Amino acid sequence: MTRSAWTRRWSSTRCARSYITHLIEDGYDPLFVQQQVGHEYASTTAICTCVSSDFRTRTLRRALDATVEAAMRPGRTS
């Protein structure tokens, strides 16, 4: 692959998105990732994250399970 072909294929934006995505999927704290890439706002980091559908599904499942477990705990008042 020629240098110009590599440059077209791997821009700095693409490399940053890949870096951010790998950190998030590997379990790094989102605030740490935000600081690593120098974003002022978490929403900017979120836009640059391209996580897999499997990761989204697992994350949602954990959040839902924790919510249901908390709701089912004895002694909970509504």
Steps between C-alpha positions, in 0.01 A plus 500: 500500500636838408530778753225705336265199503574447869439869571164488326403181682620599850437863581577644841126507571465132421795414723355708785159332464665158504701593811195635682287199407762249616543677833124512564447136398795392716329651804689823555312771686332739253639803687854358461441450127362853466808642669736283293370641173465856630126543458337767712158335489400135545258538210793556263660179616168317462467617140847363425425160652402226256437208735370170368135401530612212725661748741186718500283195567720378789512849654122543477443150643722578803316828563158336470598208724629740768179705481274195530710359785478830689123517444450146628702548822297442817431811704481728198239772540313640203 
